[in-house]
Amino acid sequence: MVEVPLVYSDDYYGDLQGHIFPIEKYKLIYEALEAEGCLGPVLKPEPATREQLELVHTPEYLDDVYAARLTHRTLPSEMAISPDIVRGFITAAGGSVVAARAAIDRGGPAMNDGGGLHHAFPDHAEGFCYINDVAVAVSVAQEEGLARRFAVIDCDLHQGNGTAFIFADDPDVFTFSIHQENLYPVKQKSDLDIGLPDWAGDDVYLERLRSAVPDILDRHESEAVVYVAGSDPYEGDQLGNLRLTFDGLIERDRIVLGECRDRGLPVVILLAGGYAYDTRDTVRVHVNTYKVAAGIS
């Protein structure tokens, strides 16, 4: 068993006022791992600082976020905004920074129990995302000299459009997204995109992923990886039409995390989306990702 730090805070929670995003999953994942006796060290994050967020986001946009103002910059989030929601997003971004530091320091996997909010752009929110913690974690690690060359392996149901836009001109960050093509969002250009047809299942998904990941890590000569491990490719998800099973998603995790392990690469695991009809299924997918990282699934 590999010891995998989990970054978690009760402050990840905010009252989303009935929104479809199951924010309660963060605590449920933590409790499930604790109940199963496989939880490694738990690291408590502080909110990301304004200076850290400004490595990615514009001051004008952050002014709106910190004030919890509903404006043309925050409205595309498609969710409510309030001080507790803002606190949750900024704390989750701090959690991704802590996970990046822990992964790089240990030379292995570390998971943030939140994060992976890959739709936020420098100057506006999008798609349930106020802060692009993927980009914040990478940018802070670069700023602190922890690592320069990153690969972002985004396996959420939706393309990581904000992340692709942010790093479009940074040759040190390779962005890869495998996603359902005929679905939100309006696509940006990643360094490599694999857009899958509706109803694609385990076989198609895993074949495409298996051929892409080793080549990315070798060609790009990555020093660290951010794995955006959304649970929403699951066949029981409300927002998509991919058809991955629990076993297929475990194999997805084994491919990504195994290729990182074989190369001795630190990997920062972020949980991103997941909207199963039964939230327990979303939690199960994320718990399985942690267990694959720990070598027990």
C-alpha positions as YAML, in Angstrom:
chain: A
units: angstrom
residues:
- id: 1
  name: MET
  ca: [0.00, 0.00, 0.00]
- id: 2
  name: VAL
  ca: [1.23, 3.48, -0.92]
- id: 3
  name: GLU
  ca: [0.63, 6.26, 1.58]
- id: 4
  name: VAL
  ca: [-1.45, 8.87, -0.25]
- id: 5
  name: PRO
  ca: [-2.04, 12.22, 1.45]
- id: 6
  name: LEU
  ca: [-5.61, 13.50, 1.24]
- id: 7
  name: VAL
  ca: [-6.17, 17.23, 1.43]
- id: 8
  name: TYR
  ca: [-9.54, 17.99, 3.01]
- id: 9
  name: SER
  ca: [-11.39, 20.74, 4.83]
- id: 10
  name: ASP
  ca: [-14.97, 21.12, 6.02]
- id: 11
  name: ASP
  ca: [-14.68, 24.60, 4.51]
- id: 12
  name: TYR
  ca: [-14.97, 23.08, 1.03]
- id: 13
  name: TYR
  ca: [-18.69, 23.06, 1.68]
- id: 14
  name: GLY
  ca: [-20.90, 25.98, 0.71]
- id: 15
  name: ASP
  ca: [-24.68, 26.15, 0.41]
- id: 16
  name: LEU
  ca: [-25.25, 25.85, -3.34]
- id: 17
  name: GLN
  ca: [-28.99, 26.39, -2.88]
- id: 18
  name: GLY
  ca: [-30.18, 23.21, -4.56]
- id: 19
  name: HIS
  ca: [-27.64, 23.22, -7.40]
- id: 20
  name: ILE
  ca: [-26.99, 19.92, -9.19]
- id: 21
  name: PHE
  ca: [-23.33, 19.86, -8.10]
- id: 22
  name: PRO
  ca: [-23.26, 17.45, -5.14]
- id: 23
  name: ILE
  ca: [-20.95, 19.45, -2.90]
- id: 24
  name: GLU
  ca: [-21.69, 17.10, -0.01]
- id: 25
  name: LYS
  ca: [-19.55, 14.52, -1.82]
- id: 26
  name: TYR
  ca: [-16.38, 16.02, -0.35]
- id: 27
  name: LYS
  ca: [-17.26, 15.03, 3.21]
- id: 28
  name: LEU
  ca: [-18.76, 11.72, 2.09]
- id: 29
  name: ILE
  ca: [-15.51, 10.74, 0.32]
- id: 30
  name: TYR
  ca: [-13.48, 11.58, 3.42]
- id: 31
  name: GLU
  ca: [-15.84, 9.61, 5.65]
- id: 32
  name: ALA
  ca: [-15.90, 6.60, 3.31]
- id: 33
  name: LEU
  ca: [-12.11, 6.40, 3.17]
- id: 34
  name: GLU
  ca: [-11.90, 6.72, 6.94]
- id: 35
  name: ALA
  ca: [-14.55, 4.01, 7.42]
- id: 36
  name: GLU
  ca: [-12.71, 1.64, 5.08]
- id: 37
  name: GLY
  ca: [-9.46, 2.11, 7.00]
- id: 38
  name: CYS
  ca: [-7.43, 3.10, 3.96]
- id: 39
  name: LEU
  ca: [-7.05, 6.82, 4.61]
- id: 40
  name: GLY
  ca: [-3.50, 8.14, 4.56]
- id: 41
  name: PRO
  ca: [-2.30, 11.41, 6.08]
- id: 42
  name: VAL
  ca: [-4.95, 14.13, 6.06]
- id: 43
  name: LEU
  ca: [-3.65, 17.61, 5.26]
- id: 44
  name: LYS
  ca: [-5.74, 20.68, 6.08]
- id: 45
  name: PRO
  ca: [-5.47, 23.54, 3.59]
- id: 46
  name: GLU
  ca: [-5.69, 27.26, 4.05]
- id: 47
  name: PRO
  ca: [-7.51, 29.36, 1.44]
- id: 48
  name: ALA
  ca: [-5.34, 30.26, -1.52]
- id: 49
  name: THR
  ca: [-3.94, 33.76, -1.17]
- id: 50
  name: ARG
  ca: [-4.92, 36.64, -3.42]
- id: 51
  name: GLU
  ca: [-1.36, 36.66, -4.75]
- id: 52
  name: GLN
  ca: [-1.60, 32.98, -5.69]
- id: 53
  name: LEU
  ca: [-4.94, 33.48, -7.42]
- id: 54
  name: GLU
  ca: [-3.56, 36.45, -9.37]
- id: 55
  name: LEU
  ca: [-1.04, 34.12, -11.01]
- id: 56
  name: VAL
  ca: [-4.06, 32.92, -13.02]
- id: 57
  name: HIS
  ca: [-7.00, 35.33, -12.59]
- id: 58
  name: THR
  ca: [-7.38, 39.03, -13.32]
- id: 59
  name: PRO
  ca: [-7.68, 41.52, -10.44]
- id: 60
  name: GLU
  ca: [-11.03, 42.77, -11.74]
- id: 61
  name: TYR
  ca: [-12.52, 39.30, -11.77]
- id: 62
  name: LEU
  ca: [-11.16, 38.49, -8.33]
- id: 63
  name: ASP
  ca: [-12.67, 41.72, -6.97]
- id: 64
  name: ASP
  ca: [-16.08, 40.40, -8.02]
- id: 65
  name: VAL
  ca: [-15.41, 36.95, -6.57]
- id: 66
  name: TYR
  ca: [-14.14, 38.19, -3.20]
- id: 67
  name: ALA
  ca: [-17.13, 40.53, -2.91]
- id: 68
  name: ALA
  ca: [-19.49, 37.68, -3.95]
- id: 69
  name: ARG
  ca: [-20.98, 39.96, -6.59]
- id: 70
  name: LEU
  ca: [-23.22, 38.64, -9.34]
- id: 71
  name: THR
  ca: [-21.76, 40.36, -12.43]
- id: 72
  name: HIS
  ca: [-21.08, 39.57, -16.08]
- id: 73
  name: ARG
  ca: [-17.83, 37.99, -14.87]
- id: 74
  name: THR
  ca: [-19.37, 35.66, -12.27]
- id: 75
  name: LEU
  ca: [-22.74, 34.94, -13.90]
- id: 76
  name: PRO
  ca: [-21.40, 32.26, -16.32]
- id: 77
  name: SER
  ca: [-20.71, 30.05, -13.28]
- id: 78
  name: GLU
  ca: [-24.35, 28.94, -13.55]
- id: 79
  name: MET
  ca: [-24.59, 28.80, -9.79]
- id: 80
  name: ALA
  ca: [-25.27, 31.07, -6.84]
- id: 81
  name: ILE
  ca: [-22.53, 33.20, -5.31]
- id: 82
  name: SER
  ca: [-22.25, 33.99, -1.61]
- id: 83
  name: PRO
  ca: [-19.45, 34.42, 0.94]
- id: 84
  name: ASP
  ca: [-19.55, 30.76, 1.99]
- id: 85
  name: ILE
  ca: [-19.47, 29.56, -1.64]
- id: 86
  name: VAL
  ca: [-16.52, 31.85, -2.36]
- id: 87
  name: ARG
  ca: [-14.74, 30.60, 0.75]
- id: 88
  name: GLY
  ca: [-15.26, 27.02, -0.42]
- id: 89
  name: PHE
  ca: [-13.82, 27.63, -3.89]
- id: 90
  name: ILE
  ca: [-10.81, 29.59, -2.62]
- id: 91
  name: THR
  ca: [-10.11, 26.98, 0.06]
- id: 92
  name: ALA
  ca: [-10.35, 24.20, -2.55]
- id: 93
  name: ALA
  ca: [-7.78, 26.09, -4.63]
- id: 94
  name: GLY
  ca: [-5.56, 26.22, -1.56]
- id: 95
  name: GLY
  ca: [-6.11, 22.48, -1.23]
- id: 96
  name: SER
  ca: [-4.85, 21.90, -4.77]
- id: 97
  name: VAL
  ca: [-1.72, 23.92, -3.94]
- id: 98
  name: VAL
  ca: [-1.15, 21.78, -0.83]
- id: 99
  name: ALA
  ca: [-1.69, 18.58, -2.84]
- id: 100
  name: ALA
  ca: [0.81, 19.72, -5.47]
- id: 101
  name: ARG
  ca: [3.43, 20.47, -2.82]
- id: 102
  name: ALA
  ca: [2.80, 17.11, -1.12]
- id: 103
  name: ALA
  ca: [2.97, 15.12, -4.37]
- id: 104
  name: ILE
  ca: [6.18, 16.79, -5.53]
- id: 105
  name: ASP
  ca: [7.80, 16.52, -2.10]
- id: 106
  name: ARG
  ca: [6.98, 12.80, -1.88]
- id: 107
  name: GLY
  ca: [7.50, 12.00, -5.55]
- id: 108
  name: GLY
  ca: [4.18, 10.17, -5.74]
- id: 109
  name: PRO
  ca: [0.41, 10.70, -5.62]
- id: 110
  name: ALA
  ca: [-1.50, 13.14, -3.44]
- id: 111
  name: MET
  ca: [-5.22, 13.86, -3.71]
- id: 112
  name: ASN
  ca: [-7.24, 16.97, -3.08]
- id: 113
  name: ASP
  ca: [-10.71, 15.96, -1.93]
- id: 114
  name: GLY
  ca: [-12.00, 18.90, -3.99]
- id: 115
  name: GLY
  ca: [-10.73, 20.93, -6.92]
- id: 116
  name: GLY
  ca: [-10.39, 20.10, -10.59]
- id: 117
  name: LEU
  ca: [-12.52, 23.13, -11.49]
- id: 118
  name: HIS
  ca: [-11.20, 23.41, -15.00]
- id: 119
  name: HIS
  ca: [-13.78, 25.66, -16.70]
- id: 120
  name: ALA
  ca: [-12.87, 28.95, -15.01]
- id: 121
  name: PHE
  ca: [-11.04, 31.45, -17.23]
- id: 122
  name: PRO
  ca: [-8.68, 34.21, -16.13]
- id: 123
  name: ASP
  ca: [-11.38, 36.88, -16.32]
- id: 124
  name: HIS
  ca: [-14.64, 35.03, -15.76]
- id: 125
  name: ALA
  ca: [-16.35, 31.99, -14.24]
- id: 126
  name: GLU
  ca: [-17.79, 29.17, -16.29]
- id: 127
  name: GLY
  ca: [-19.61, 25.89, -15.81]
- id: 128
  name: PHE
  ca: [-19.84, 25.56, -11.99]
- id: 129
  name: CYS
  ca: [-16.26, 26.89, -11.63]
- id: 130
  name: TYR
  ca: [-15.23, 30.18, -10.03]
- id: 131
  name: ILE
  ca: [-11.51, 29.48, -9.54]
- id: 132
  name: ASN
  ca: [-9.35, 27.39, -11.86]
- id: 133
  name: ASP
  ca: [-7.47, 25.57, -9.12]
- id: 134
  name: VAL
  ca: [-5.78, 23.31, -11.72]
- id: 135
  name: ALA
  ca: [-3.99, 26.33, -13.13]
- id: 136
  name: VAL
  ca: [-3.42, 27.88, -9.69]
- id: 137
  name: ALA
  ca: [-1.70, 24.72, -8.39]
- id: 138
  name: VAL
  ca: [0.54, 24.46, -11.45]
- id: 139
  name: SER
  ca: [1.38, 28.16, -11.44]
- id: 140
  name: VAL
  ca: [2.21, 28.23, -7.72]
- id: 141
  name: ALA
  ca: [4.43, 25.15, -8.10]
- id: 142
  name: GLN
  ca: [6.23, 26.85, -11.00]
- id: 143
  name: GLU
  ca: [6.54, 30.10, -9.05]
- id: 144
  name: GLU
  ca: [7.99, 28.26, -6.03]
- id: 145
  name: GLY
  ca: [10.46, 26.35, -8.20]
- id: 146
  name: LEU
  ca: [8.99, 22.96, -7.26]
- id: 147
  name: ALA
  ca: [8.56, 21.84, -10.88]
- id: 148
  name: ARG
  ca: [8.45, 23.55, -14.26]
- id: 149
  name: ARG
  ca: [7.13, 21.01, -16.76]
- id: 150
  name: PHE
  ca: [3.61, 19.71, -16.07]
- id: 151
  name: ALA
  ca: [1.20, 17.49, -17.93]
- id: 152
  name: VAL
  ca: [-2.49, 18.01, -17.19]
- id: 153
  name: ILE
  ca: [-4.32, 14.74, -17.85]
- id: 154
  name: ASP
  ca: [-7.98, 15.72, -17.82]
- id: 155
  name: CYS
  ca: [-10.39, 12.78, -17.76]
- id: 156
  name: ASP
  ca: [-13.52, 14.65, -16.77]
- id: 157
  name: LEU
  ca: [-16.62, 14.22, -18.92]
- id: 158
  name: HIS
  ca: [-16.26, 17.81, -20.14]
- id: 159
  name: GLN
  ca: [-13.30, 19.37, -21.91]
- id: 160
  name: GLY
  ca: [-11.02, 21.39, -19.63]
- id: 161
  name: ASN
  ca: [-11.56, 24.54, -21.66]
- id: 162
  name: GLY
  ca: [-10.40, 27.08, -19.08]
- id: 163
  name: THR
  ca: [-7.20, 25.19, -18.40]
- id: 164
  name: ALA
  ca: [-6.50, 24.80, -22.11]
- id: 165
  name: PHE
  ca: [-6.95, 28.55, -22.64]
- id: 166
  name: ILE
  ca: [-4.78, 29.52, -19.67]
- id: 167
  name: PHE
  ca: [-1.81, 27.38, -20.73]
- id: 168
  name: ALA
  ca: [-2.18, 27.77, -24.50]
- id: 169
  name: ASP
  ca: [1.07, 29.75, -24.75]
- id: 170
  name: ASP
  ca: [3.04, 27.93, -22.05]
- id: 171
  name: PRO
  ca: [5.23, 25.22, -23.62]
- id: 172
  name: ASP
  ca: [6.05, 23.88, -20.17]
- id: 173
  name: VAL
  ca: [2.45, 22.78, -19.55]
- id: 174
  name: PHE
  ca: [0.96, 20.08, -21.79]
- id: 175
  name: THR
  ca: [-2.84, 20.02, -21.65]
- id: 176
  name: PHE
  ca: [-4.71, 16.85, -22.57]
- id: 177
  name: SER
  ca: [-8.45, 16.31, -22.41]
- id: 178
  name: ILE
  ca: [-10.50, 13.20, -23.20]
- id: 179
  name: HIS
  ca: [-14.19, 14.05, -23.09]
- id: 180
  name: GLN
  ca: [-17.61, 13.69, -24.66]
- id: 181
  name: GLU
  ca: [-17.38, 15.86, -27.79]
- id: 182
  name: ASN
  ca: [-21.02, 16.81, -28.36]
- id: 183
  name: LEU
  ca: [-21.48, 18.42, -24.99]
- id: 184
  name: TYR
  ca: [-20.71, 21.60, -23.04]
- id: 185
  name: PRO
  ca: [-18.41, 23.56, -23.19]
- id: 186
  name: VAL
  ca: [-17.47, 25.59, -26.24]
- id: 187
  name: LYS
  ca: [-14.13, 23.94, -26.88]
- id: 188
  name: GLN
  ca: [-10.72, 25.55, -26.55]
- id: 189
  name: LYS
  ca: [-7.65, 23.93, -28.07]
- id: 190
  name: SER
  ca: [-5.72, 21.69, -25.71]
- id: 191
  name: ASP
  ca: [-2.32, 20.38, -26.76]
- id: 192
  name: LEU
  ca: [-4.17, 17.13, -27.36]
- id: 193
  name: ASP
  ca: [-7.93, 16.63, -27.37]
- id: 194
  name: ILE
  ca: [-9.78, 13.35, -27.76]
- id: 195
  name: GLY
  ca: [-13.46, 14.03, -28.30]
- id: 196
  name: LEU
  ca: [-15.50, 10.86, -27.92]
- id: 197
  name: PRO
  ca: [-18.87, 10.14, -29.53]
- id: 198
  name: ASP
  ca: [-22.05, 9.88, -27.50]
- id: 199
  name: TRP
  ca: [-22.53, 6.50, -25.80]
- id: 200
  name: ALA
  ca: [-18.83, 5.58, -25.93]
- id: 201
  name: GLY
  ca: [-18.14, 2.92, -23.31]
- id: 202
  name: ASP
  ca: [-15.23, 1.24, -21.59]
- id: 203
  name: ASP
  ca: [-13.60, -0.32, -24.66]
- id: 204
  name: VAL
  ca: [-13.42, 2.82, -26.80]
- id: 205
  name: TYR
  ca: [-12.49, 5.10, -23.93]
- id: 206
  name: LEU
  ca: [-9.74, 2.90, -22.52]
- id: 207
  name: GLU
  ca: [-8.23, 2.15, -25.92]
- id: 208
  name: ARG
  ca: [-7.89, 5.85, -26.71]
- id: 209
  name: LEU
  ca: [-6.56, 6.69, -23.24]
- id: 210
  name: ARG
  ca: [-4.09, 3.81, -23.21]
- id: 211
  name: SER
  ca: [-2.55, 4.96, -26.49]
- id: 212
  name: ALA
  ca: [-2.32, 8.63, -25.48]
- id: 213
  name: VAL
  ca: [-0.98, 8.84, -21.93]
- id: 214
  name: PRO
  ca: [2.44, 7.13, -22.28]
- id: 215
  name: ASP
  ca: [3.24, 9.16, -25.38]
- id: 216
  name: ILE
  ca: [2.32, 12.43, -23.65]
- id: 217
  name: LEU
  ca: [4.47, 11.75, -20.61]
- id: 218
  name: ASP
  ca: [7.46, 10.63, -22.67]
- id: 219
  name: ARG
  ca: [7.33, 13.26, -25.43]
- id: 220
  name: HIS
  ca: [6.70, 16.16, -23.10]
- id: 221
  name: GLU
  ca: [9.31, 15.02, -20.55]
- id: 222
  name: SER
  ca: [6.96, 16.01, -17.73]
- id: 223
  name: GLU
  ca: [8.27, 16.56, -14.22]
- id: 224
  name: ALA
  ca: [4.83, 16.31, -12.58]
- id: 225
  name: VAL
  ca: [1.25, 15.49, -13.55]
- id: 226
  name: VAL
  ca: [-2.12, 16.91, -12.60]
- id: 227
  name: TYR
  ca: [-4.80, 14.24, -13.01]
- id: 228
  name: VAL
  ca: [-8.31, 15.67, -13.27]
- id: 229
  name: ALA
  ca: [-10.25, 12.55, -12.31]
- id: 230
  name: GLY
  ca: [-13.87, 13.51, -12.87]
- id: 231
  name: SER
  ca: [-16.40, 10.81, -12.04]
- id: 232
  name: ASP
  ca: [-18.87, 12.03, -14.66]
- id: 233
  name: PRO
  ca: [-17.90, 9.68, -17.53]
- id: 234
  name: TYR
  ca: [-19.82, 7.14, -15.40]
- id: 235
  name: GLU
  ca: [-22.79, 5.55, -17.15]
- id: 236
  name: GLY
  ca: [-25.16, 6.72, -14.40]
- id: 237
  name: ASP
  ca: [-24.28, 10.40, -14.67]
- id: 238
  name: GLN
  ca: [-27.08, 12.92, -15.22]
- id: 239
  name: LEU
  ca: [-25.13, 15.36, -17.40]
- id: 240
  name: GLY
  ca: [-23.45, 13.11, -19.95]
- id: 241
  name: ASN
  ca: [-23.82, 10.24, -22.35]
- id: 242
  name: LEU
  ca: [-20.59, 8.31, -21.92]
- id: 243
  name: ARG
  ca: [-21.08, 4.82, -20.61]
- id: 244
  name: LEU
  ca: [-18.11, 3.92, -18.43]
- id: 245
  name: THR
  ca: [-18.73, 1.33, -15.75]
- id: 246
  name: PHE
  ca: [-17.22, 1.27, -12.27]
- id: 247
  name: ASP
  ca: [-14.66, -1.25, -13.52]
- id: 248
  name: GLY
  ca: [-13.92, 0.88, -16.58]
- id: 249
  name: LEU
  ca: [-13.27, 3.92, -14.40]
- id: 250
  name: ILE
  ca: [-10.96, 1.90, -12.15]
- id: 251
  name: GLU
  ca: [-9.02, 0.86, -15.25]
- id: 252
  name: ARG
  ca: [-8.91, 4.51, -16.35]
- id: 253
  name: ASP
  ca: [-7.29, 5.36, -13.02]
- id: 254
  name: ARG
  ca: [-4.86, 2.46, -13.31]
- id: 255
  name: ILE
  ca: [-3.73, 3.62, -16.75]
- id: 256
  name: VAL
  ca: [-3.07, 7.22, -15.71]
- id: 257
  name: LEU
  ca: [-1.68, 6.56, -12.26]
- id: 258
  name: GLY
  ca: [0.26, 3.48, -13.38]
- id: 259
  name: GLU
  ca: [2.03, 5.37, -16.16]
- id: 260
  name: CYS
  ca: [2.95, 8.09, -13.66]
- id: 261
  name: ARG
  ca: [4.18, 5.53, -11.13]
- id: 262
  name: ASP
  ca: [6.28, 3.71, -13.73]
- id: 263
  name: ARG
  ca: [8.08, 6.99, -14.49]
- id: 264
  name: GLY
  ca: [8.43, 8.07, -10.86]
- id: 265
  name: LEU
  ca: [6.28, 11.14, -11.50]
- id: 266
  name: PRO
  ca: [4.48, 13.07, -8.78]
- id: 267
  name: VAL
  ca: [0.76, 13.19, -9.55]
- id: 268
  name: VAL
  ca: [-1.75, 15.65, -8.14]
- id: 269
  name: ILE
  ca: [-5.23, 14.09, -8.19]
- id: 270
  name: LEU
  ca: [-8.18, 16.48, -8.39]
- id: 271
  name: LEU
  ca: [-11.77, 15.26, -8.35]
- id: 272
  name: ALA
  ca: [-13.63, 17.66, -10.66]
- id: 273
  name: GLY
  ca: [-17.21, 16.80, -11.68]
- id: 274
  name: GLY
  ca: [-19.66, 14.01, -10.98]
- id: 275
  name: TYR
  ca: [-23.45, 14.12, -11.08]
- id: 276
  name: ALA
  ca: [-24.69, 10.56, -10.74]
- id: 277
  name: TYR
  ca: [-28.39, 10.10, -10.09]
- id: 278
  name: ASP
  ca: [-27.29, 8.45, -6.85]
- id: 279
  name: THR
  ca: [-24.57, 10.52, -5.16]
- id: 280
  name: ARG
  ca: [-23.27, 7.35, -3.55]
- id: 281
  name: ASP
  ca: [-22.14, 6.26, -7.03]
- id: 282
  name: THR
  ca: [-20.20, 9.50, -7.50]
- id: 283
  name: VAL
  ca: [-18.54, 8.95, -4.12]
- id: 284
  name: ARG
  ca: [-17.72, 5.35, -5.02]
- id: 285
  name: VAL
  ca: [-15.92, 6.41, -8.20]
- id: 286
  name: HIS
  ca: [-13.80, 8.97, -6.33]
- id: 287
  name: VAL
  ca: [-13.04, 6.56, -3.48]
- id: 288
  name: ASN
  ca: [-11.91, 4.00, -6.05]
- id: 289
  name: THR
  ca: [-9.53, 6.56, -7.57]
- id: 290
  name: TYR
  ca: [-7.91, 7.07, -4.17]
- id: 291
  name: LYS
  ca: [-7.65, 3.32, -3.65]
- id: 292
  name: VAL
  ca: [-6.00, 2.83, -7.05]
- id: 293
  name: ALA
  ca: [-3.48, 5.54, -6.14]
- id: 294
  name: ALA
  ca: [-2.82, 3.74, -2.85]
- id: 295
  name: GLY
  ca: [-2.36, 0.40, -4.62]
- id: 296
  name: ILE
  ca: [-5.33, -1.34, -2.98]
- id: 297
  name: SER
  ca: [-7.78, -1.45, -5.89]
...
